[in-house]
Amino acid sequence: MQKHSITPQNVIPANLCIFDSYKVSKKKFQTELNQMKALHPKSEVWERGFAQMKLEWAAHNAAYALGIARSHTKDVDLNFPQSFFVRAFYAVVGVLVWVFVK
């Protein structure tokens, strides 16, 4: 697995885009998020909980691994705010796939 690089372009006020997020193991999700928060502490994205962001990331990684819309699921965009339905979708899917993603 390649080391993921964090660049300033990854974060804008209401969006955190993690390029090639499928290459990052779930064991590294928290470390990556902590590093991005340290670099961009004023982003609105941090209003979301880390657990919620990690479940969305896991859902994207699972979709990528299954070959689903790879051009869209190779990266993950963590946005704030999110609608209730989007949060619920990623919470359910993220929990279901968590044990299967690397």
Stockholm file with secondary structure:
# STOCKHOLM 1.0

chainA/1-102         MQKHSITPQNVIPANLCIFDSYKVSKKKFQTELNQMKALHPKSEVWERGFAQMKLEWAAHNAAYALGIARSHTKDVDLNFPQSFFVRAFYAVVGVLVWVFVK
#=GR chainA/1-102 SS CCCCCCCGGGEETTEEEETTGGGSCGGGHHHHHHHHHHHCTTCGGGGSCHHHHHHHHHHHHHHHHTTSSHHHHSSEEEESSCCHHHHHHHHHHHHHHTTTCC
#=GC SS_cons         CCCCCCCGGGEETTEEEETTGGGSCGGGHHHHHHHHHHHCTTCGGGGSCHHHHHHHHHHHHHHHHTTSSHHHHSSEEEESSCCHHHHHHHHHHHHHHTTTCC
//
